[in-house]
Amino acid sequence: MSQEALFKIALNLEDPWYIKAIDFSAEGKQLDIHVDFEPGSKFPCAKCGNPGCSVHDTIERTWRHLNFFQFKTYIHCRVPRTICEDCGVKQSKVPWARKGSGFTLLMDSLIVLMAQHMTVTAIAEMIDEHDTRIWRVLQHYVAEARSNEDFSMVKSIGVDETSRAKGHKYVSIFIDLDESRVIHACEGKDASTIESFKDDLEQHNGLSENIENFCCDMSPAFISGIENSFPNAAITFDKFHVMKLMNEAVDKVRREEQSHNALLKRTRYIWLKNPENLTANQNKMLTPLKSIRLKTMRAYNIKLALRDFWSYEYRKSAEDYLKRWYYWATHSRLDPVIECAKMIKNHWNGVTNYIKTKIDNGILEGTNSLIQAAKDSARGFRSTKNFITTIYLRTGKLKFNLPT
């Protein structure tokens, strides 16, 4: 078997395509494969599919292919432009590459697979191509995979913002809490992001009326956006966000008290942790502080009491407990704690909805960690578009229709 016939099989070429020539340069570390078509061949119209169109003229094209061992490989071909009675002159499709791409389909596939675990910079260095070309490939396949998404069964959504870069540049991410995957990402963190999600949901067979639950923080922008765009959805405020507010209140009390009590210096993380998570040394530091009448200790005990609220199974009992906690907190004479308690009171339904829905943004926080890890490893992104593409690649669980 000739080398031309062997490469024709390897490239899965069918008539009328054939290998015209193969040039190999050991010095240039490059393999060039020249593909042509048989004289007199006819091709289907690229637009309407009308078979048997004659060749009008040809255009020379080159595509980067998978490396042949350590050697760069390129496919060269004079691509026919056919003349169709209905559509006029159109460039024919070639079986080894998609329209407008400078890579073969197999090279595209390799890039997409690597990008789910590697940075684009690392891929560009590995295959010795500019990263802009890599991003074009990724954006094409992400858009294609998302166009086939079906959101008709989506019912519970978690939303949060993640930073793209310094300077208050944010992207809002929306997670299907039942499937634990990002289904929408867009720039910003205001109410317009909710409207953006609604539009995207409806473009993928989803209905805003079918969304039963939203889990978010107490951002006024998110709340107003959800209430306007998803009137049937119950809002549950993320319990981790609520406890974060309480922790911030405890820390404010500690900082105020620390200014005239040296015993509280270097104890910040003791008060932010739960008792079961304290180290042996932290427990040793906490024990003598319990016997002192500290404002910080009172704030800490109020925090621990709030933590018990989330374990209730029945809403009535949970609300009764939270009312008692609220009375204690607002009569604590600790301004940061009182402020936190009033914040919870102002968002009462969203906080107590947790007892019924049992949803939180724990999945979203884990996803956010993956996103930030990808951002850190890439040392940032030049554009929001590239950042969002990476979010979908790493956390969207997209189904790519890749050639094999």
C-alpha positions, 0 to 999 in steps of 0.5 A: 500500500502506498503512503498516499493510500495509507494517509487517505485511510487515516484521514477517512477520505472518500472519493472524489478526494485523494492524497495528491502529494506528501512533503516531509521536512525533518529540518522544518519539523513539518509534514504537509499533506496535499489533498485534491479531487478527481477531474470532472467531480461534482459536489452538492451545493453548500447552501441548498444541498442540490447534488451534482453541481459543477466546479466553477473555480477553486480556492487554496486553503490550509488547515492545521491537523494533529501532529504526526509524532512531534511534527506539525502537520498541515493539510493543503487543498484547492477547495472547489466553488460550485455553481448552483442554478438556485444559489449561484457560486458557493464554496463547497464543504470539505469533510475534514474541517468545518467552514471558516476554521483553520483547524481540522475537526480532529484538531478542534476535538483535541483542543476542546478536550484539553481546554476542560482541564488546561488553560488556553495559554498552556494549550497554545504553547503545546500546539504552538498556535496563538491563543486567539485561534484557540479561543475561537474554536472553544467559543464555537463549540460552547455556543453549539453545545449550548444551542442544543440545551433543553431547560424545560425541566429546570425548576430550582435555580441558585444565583451568585456573582463571581469576580472576573478581575479587579475593579468590580468586574463581575459575572453572574452565574446561574446553576440548576441546583438539581443537576449541579451545573451552570446553565447561564452566565452573563456580565454584571450583578444587577437586576438585568442579569435576571432578565438575561437569564429569563431570556436564555431560559426561554430560548432553551424550551424553559418557562419562567412560570416553571421555576419554583425556587430561587436561592440567592443572597440578600442582594436587592438587585437579585431580589427585585429581578426575581420578583419581576421576572419569576413571579411564581418562584419562592426566594430562599436566602442562602443560609451560608450568606445569612451566617456570613452576615452574623459572623461579620457582626460578631467580628465587628463586636470583637474589634470594638471590644479589642481596643480596650481588652488585649485578651481578644488580640489574635482571636479573630478566627476563634469566633468565626469558627464553629466549636467543632472546627476549632483546633486544640490550640484555639480551644485552649485560647477560648476556654479562659475567655468563657469565664469573662463577661465579654461582649464578644462571647455574647455575640458568639453565643447568639451566632451559635443559637442562629446556627441551630435554626437551620436544623428545624424540620417544621416551619412553624417550630422554626419560626417560633424559634427564630422569633425568640432568637430575634428578641434575644439578638435585638435586646443584646445591646450589641449594635452590629448584632442588632443590625444583623437581626433586623436584616434577617427580620426584613427578609423573614420569608426568604430566610424561613423558606429554607425550612421548606425548600432545604436549598442553599448555594453550597453547590454554587459556592463549590462551583465558584471555587472551581471558577476562581481556580480556573481564573487563577491558573490562567492568571486572569482573562483578557475579556469577559467572553473568554471568562464565560466560555471557560465557566461553561467548559469547566462547570456547564457539563455540556454535551459536545458533538466532537468528531472522533 
